Amino acid sequence: MSRYWLLSFSILCTGLVHAEESVKSEQEIDVPSPLKTEVEFGYQAHTGNTDSRSLNSRLSAEYTAGRHRSMGEWKYYNLYKDGEEDKRSSTYTVQSDYKLGPKTYLYGSFKGVDSRYTAYFKDYTLSGGLGYQFAYTEQFTLEVEIGPGFRYQEPNLDEIDDDDIIFPDIVQEGIFRGNINSTWQALDNLSLGVDVTVVSGKSNTRFDSDLNVINKITEDIALKLTHSRQYHDKVPNNLEKADSVFSVNLLFVF
């Protein structure tokens, strides 16, 4: 009789061990979510001898499933000085990628910029081509994209001075687009990022660059410092070729 009790006890212990190992293995498997969203917000106000207010915000989402990756982003910047609007711009980007191999992929991209008080009210770019991932790990990523496309630009016909009209022609032309995107997780709570885009056509060449430093406060909240610069190689007389914005934002990751 004791043998049967011993055998039963052994079977029960074996089952408990397997069950514990099964639960442990399930807990160790951490499957990342295919959807990642980010929200940024920054605000500054100056009073006294200087009266100005600025607002910048950003919303982005990325979804990855199998060979497909889709991304969308919207940025907004607004600046008031002495009770009057001085700058306002809205930038939105949509892109879809399809993996061809371990490192190469096809991409289709659209970027639109609606702005006031700069050379162009509207600047739209549609492009498609080939991308290559030189590195794609949790610590470091480096992606390069090149391809042809089409650009539409609507000029700013407001007067800069009393009689100074700028670039009266609407631009509709083929272009070449290049993009370099890289991120580096320097420390557990500190990462660096750079994104540079070149769009070149017959009318002008434009460079957009974004440099950012992200310092994590918690797992879902971080402090983000960003320097964005926009450069046109051809601009009207007496205008600067480059516009830049430096922002300090709170970043929320979902």
Stockholm file with secondary structure:
# STOCKHOLM 1.0

chainA/1-254         MSRYWLLSFSILCTGLVHAEESVKSEQEIDVPSPLKTEVEFGYQAHTGNTDSRSLNSRLSAEYTAGRHRSMGEWKYYNLYKDGEEDKRSSTYTVQSDYKLGPKTYLYGSFKGVDSRYTAYFKDYTLSGGLGYQFAYTEQFTLEVEIGPGFRYQEPNLDEIDDDDIIFPDIVQEGIFRGNINSTWQALDNLSLGVDVTVVSGKSNTRFDSDLNVINKITEDIALKLTHSRQYHDKVPNNLEKADSVFSVNLLFVF
#=GR chainA/1-254 SS CHHHHHHHHHHHHHHHHHHHHHHHHHHHCCCCCSEEEEEEEEEEEECSSCCEEEEEEEEEEEEEETTEEEEEEEEEEEEEETTEEEEEEEEEEEEEEEESSSSEEEEEEEEEEEEESSSEEEEEEEEEEEEEEEEESSSEEEEEEEEEEEEEEEECCSCSSTTCCCCCSCEEEEEEEEEEEEEEEEETTEEEEEEEEEEECSSCEEEEEEEEEEEESSSSEEEEEEEEEEEESCCCTTCCSEEEEEEEEEEEEC
#=GC SS_cons         CHHHHHHHHHHHHHHHHHHHHHHHHHHHCCCCCSEEEEEEEEEEEECSSCCEEEEEEEEEEEEEETTEEEEEEEEEEEEEETTEEEEEEEEEEEEEEEESSSSEEEEEEEEEEEEESSSEEEEEEEEEEEEEEEEESSSEEEEEEEEEEEEEEEECCSCSSTTCCCCCSCEEEEEEEEEEEEEEEEETTEEEEEEEEEEECSSCEEEEEEEEEEEESSSSEEEEEEEEEEEESCCCTTCCSEEEEEEEEEEEEC
//
